[in-house]
């Protein structure tokens, strides 16, 4: 996240038409399930701790050199992500022609990006079956702050956790598609660059959208979901920011998805544009929000290793990371498959 200086129970799984019960170990209840319900449940449980861990140990390794914007280490991390999407049969937007959207150095430098080199957003895409022109964006930044005085700042939580969550959510949607129940609306999995220096990658995307912003339904942004902060230590929670700023429906949908799946404590402490920490303005969702696109920002809080070289994989709570990623997936599933597009009414 951009840093700025300023003074075993039963759960119910959400589907677009009706609900179905599963237990926390993934076994369905005795209820007869429809094909789409089975596909959702199977996809939901494709988001696995072992896979999150496997990918994060690569993304946040010393080999990636802290993933500073445009650095060789960040490009290496990007190559790993692209290979992941290829391996799972998830393609890129046809109009883009590849997984990469170049973010020019000149664009970033004009906005205070020092002497940053060219960098890239990475885009993976699953086309919708019924409303392909309507786009659900699931985003997270994959850059971090690099290496300082020979010490690697791995950024396992910031935002390695969000990066691997987006990857796993994409895999879950792809598994549903393979089962014959792909999303009705298209899903864009957007890994943005330059967040730490000024939200540059998401600003570049919204200034140069691959899909018209008028057709973009929502941005669900994931930035730091692998840890806890001091005031929530040991709790199953997530901060949700911005979900009712532009649409009265988005918060309702997210809360319903949460109640019927992860059942986390949804904390709205920072859900206020006037909050002194200004978190609504400090991650990539904001560039969508300022274009009148509903957003929800999922976040774990400011912990003691934020922007320090001690933000390492060994400190990630993978069970909590899984639950938060599954919540974003369930929310996206409902938005992608509901009959009507969520309204911008606030």
N, C-alpha and C positions, 0 to 999 in steps of 0.2 A: 504494500500500500504506500502511496505517496506520503512522504513525511513533510509537514509544513511547520513553520514556527509561528505560534499564536499564543497572546497573553491568555419367569419367562411367561409374559402376558400376551393375550391375543390382541392383535392390531387389525385394523381394517384397511385394505388397500383400495386406493381411489382409482376409478376408471371413469371414462367420459360419460357413460350411460348409467351404470349401476355399480354398487360396491361389492367386493368379495373379501372374505376373511382369510387371512393366513396367520400362522403362528410365527414367532420370531425366529424359529429355526428353519423357516422356509417351507414347512409342510402345510398344504391346504387343509381347510376344515372339511367337514362332510358335505358342505353345500356343493351342488352341481354347478360347475363353472362354465361360462361361455368361452368360446375360443379367444375372444379379445381379452377377457379377464385372465385367462391362463397365460396369454402372451405378456400381459402387463406384469403379472407376478413373477414370471420367469425373468423378464427383463430387469425388474427391480432388484432381484437377487443376483444379477450379473455384476453389480457393483460390490466387489469383494475386497476385503481387507488385504488379502495376499497380493492382489493385483495393484491396489493403491500403493502398497509398500514397495513392490518391485519397481514400479515406475518412479516413485519419489526418490528411492535410493540412487537412481540414475540422474534424474533432473536436478537434484540438490547435492550432487557429488562434487568433490574438489575438481574433478575433470572439467566441469562446466565453468569454473573460475568465477563463480558468483553471477553469471549471466547478465553482465552489464549490457546496456543497450548497444547493439551493433558489434559487440565483441565476438571474437572467435568462439568463446565458451557459450555465449548465447546462441550462436548459429549452430553449434554442435547440439545443444539441447533441442533446437528447432528441428534439426534433422532426425533426432530420435523420435520426436512427436509425429513428424510426417511419416516415418516408417511404421509407427504404431497404427496410424490411420490406414495406410496401404495394407498392412497385415490383416486388418479387420474389414477390408473391403469398403471403407468409407472414403468417398471421393471429395473433390473440391467443387466450388461453384463453376459451372461450365463457362460462364461469361468471364471469369477471372483467368481461366486457362491453366492454373496450377494452385498449389496450396499457399503460395506466397503472395502477399500484397506488399510491394515495396513502400516503405516509409522513408522518403528522401531526407538526407541530412539537412538540406536547405529548409525544409518544412520545420524541423525541430529547432534548428538554430534561430530561425525567425521568431520563435516563441520562447527563447531563452534557454535553449538546449545546449549551451556551451559549444564545444567542438565535437559533438556526437557524430559518428559516421552513419552512413545509410543503415537501415535496419528493416525488419519485415514483420508484419502481422502474419499469422498463420490461420488459415480458414479451412475447416472441414465442413461438409454439407450433406444432409440427407433430405432429399426432395419429398415433399408431401404428396399423399396419394389423392387427395380431393381438393385441397386449396393450396396448391404449390406456390402460388404467388404471394401468399401471406407467410411472413418470416418470424419465427421465434428465435431470438438470439440468446445463447448461453455463453457468457464471456468470463475471462480471467486473464490477468497479465502474466507473462512468463519471464519477464526481465526481473533482475534484482540490482544490487548496488555494486557488484563486482568484487575486486580485490583491493585492499588498502594496506599499504606498508607490508606487502607480502602475505597478508592474512586473507583467506578466502571467506567471504560472507555468503554462505550457501543459500540462505533464504528458503529453508525447508518449508516454513509456514507461509512466508511472504515472498512470492505467492506460489511456491511449489505445491502447496496443498490444493490451491484452487486450480492449478494447471492439471494435476493428475485427476482431480474431480471432474473437470470438463471432459477429459479423455475417457474416463470410465462411464460418464453419462452418455457420451456418444456411442460407446460400445453397447450400452444397454438399449438405446434406441435402435441401433443396427440389428441387435438380436431380435427385437420385436418385428422389424421389417423382414428379416429372414423367415420369421414364423408366419408371415403373411398379414401382419398387423402393424405396419409402419405408421408413423404419424400422419394425420390428415393435412396438417400444415407443415411447411418445410422448417427444418431446424438448422441454424447456422452456429457452428461451434467456433467461437472467435477468440483466439489467443493473441492478445495485443502486446505490443512492445512499448518501451518508453514511458511506462506508467510512473516509475520512480522519479523521472526527471520532469514530469509535468503532464501526465495523461496524454502523451503525444500520439500513441498508436490508436487509441479510441477516437481521439479528435480527428486524426487523419481518416479513419474509416467513416465517421459520420460526415466529414466534409467531402469524401469521395466514396460513397456507399456502393458496394457491389450490387445490392438490391435497394430499390427506392425506399427511403425512410418512411414514406407514406404507407408502404406495405409492411413495415416492421411493427409487429404486434406488441412486443415486450422485450426488455433486456433483463435477464436474470444473471447478475454479476456475482462472481465468487472470488473473494480476496481475503485470504487468511481464514481457514476453517479447520485447522489441525491442532489447535491448542486451546487453553482456557486462560482467562485473565484473573488477576488476584481476587476480584470480588465475586467471581463465579467458580472458584476452584472446586473441582470435583463434581460439578453439575452437568447434566445433560441439557445444554442450552445452545442457542445461537442468537446473535443480534441480527435483526432484520431492519433494514433502513430503506425508507422511500416507498414502501409498498402501497401506500394510500395517497401519495402526493398528487398523482395524476389520474388514477383510476380507483373508484370505490370497490371494484370487483376483485382487483389483484390481491389485496390483503385477505379478503374473504376466501379466495381460492387457495392461497398459501396456508392459511390457518386450517382449512378443511383437509388439505393434503397432509399437513403435519399431524392433525388429530388422528387420522386414519392410517398413518404409517409410522414415522419415527417418533412422534409424540414428544418432541423436544420442548423445553421451555423457550418460548419465543420472547426475546427481550427487546423492548422498543426504546430503551434508554436514549439512543442516539437518533431516533427517528424524528428529527426536528431540524429544519434548515437553520434555526437560530441557536442550536446547541454550540457551546463554546469550542468543542473539539472539531466542529464543522465536518464531520465524517460524511455527510451527504454529498459534499463537494470533492472528496478526496480519493475517489476511485473511479473506474472507467464507466460505470453506469451513468455518471453525471453528464457525459457528452451525449448520451441518448436522452436523458431527461430534459436537457435544455432544448432538445428538438421535439419535445412534446410526446415522447415515447414512454409509456409506463415502465417503471424499473423496480426491482427489488435487489438489494445488496445484502449478501450473506457474509457474516464477519464474526470472528471470535473474540475481538477486543485487543487492547494494547497490553501485551505481556512483557515480562522483564527481558526477553531476548529480542524484542522488536528492533530491527536495524542494527543488530549486533552480530559479531562472528559466531555467537553461540546459538543462533537459530538453526539448529541441526536436526536431522531426521530422527535421531535417537530420542528427541523430546516430543515427537508427534504422538498424539492420542489417536491411533488408527481406528479404534472403534467409534469414536466421536466423529472423526473425519468421514467414515463410512455413512453414519446416520445423517449427517448434514448433506452429503452428496446425494443420498437417496431422497431426502426431502426436496432438493432442487429438482431431481428427476421427476418425482411425483407431481410437483407443481407444473413443470414444463409439460408433462404428459397431459394433464388436464387442459392446459391452455391450448396445446397443439390439437387436441381432439374434440374440444367442445364445439357445439353447433355454431354459436355466434362468437365473433371476435370480441375480446374484452374491450369495453368502452373507455374512451378518454373523456371523463366527465367531471374532472376537478381541476 
